[in-house]
Amino acid sequence: MNDLDPGAYSCHCRLQRRGTGRDANGQPVAAWEDVAEVWANIKGQTGMGTITRMQENVPASVEKYSIRIRYREGVTSAMRVLYGDQVFDIRQVRMDFERRVWTDLICELGGNDG
């Protein structure tokens, strides 16, 4: 993938972080808030990359994805990515510190950390 090719980033996504909102009674509740809208390149692993983890003693399928965005500081593993109705939990952030061209987000889909 040519990192400078605008067509390489074809998925319109939103980066979100945990914030606080208010419920109907005005009480604070944990909520997700938008940080930025970004264009991304999303790649999933092959069938061999699908993993299973134990969740309350029941195996749950978790799919791993690499989401590449343009270089962006401040992205952490406490955030998530929304693409349409898909929620990707960020597990690792890898940055191109030398050229400052891209940031790779190693994500899981199906982990239900919502």
Secondary structure as GFF3:
##gff-version 3
##sequence-region A 1 114
A	DSSP	three_ten_helix	6	8	.	.	.	ID=ss1
A	DSSP	beta_strand	11	22	.	.	.	ID=ss2
A	DSSP	beta_strand	28	44	.	.	.	ID=ss3
A	DSSP	three_ten_helix	47	49	.	.	.	ID=ss4
A	DSSP	beta_strand	51	55	.	.	.	ID=ss5
A	DSSP	beta_strand	58	70	.	.	.	ID=ss6
A	DSSP	beta_strand	80	83	.	.	.	ID=ss7
A	DSSP	beta_strand	86	95	.	.	.	ID=ss8
A	DSSP	beta_strand	102	109	.	.	.	ID=ss9
###
